[in-house]
Amino acid sequence: MPAPRTERPVRIGYARTSTARQELASQLEALHRAQCHKVFQEQISTRVKIRPEPEKALSLAHQFKEAAPETSVILTVHEL
């Protein structure tokens, strides 16, 4: 019988606001409490269809999975 997994998953966070007047601090704090290893953030309009930071987050998640396939990788978004 295989041993139970005891390692923590890799958690990657993403925070976004649509205007510079909105604050990211509450999202960043929540992602920190969720124990995200890396957090990507941006302030970009919802009208913009290409958002670079979530693409970077997904790319990092794929890199982790390729390097350690048995490790869970979780992408965490606090608010949309």
Protein Blocks (a to p, Z undefined) as FASTA:
>chain_A
ZZddfbdcddddddddfbfkbcfklmmmmmmmnopabdcdddddfklmbdfklmmmmmmm
mmmmmmmmmbccddddfbZZ
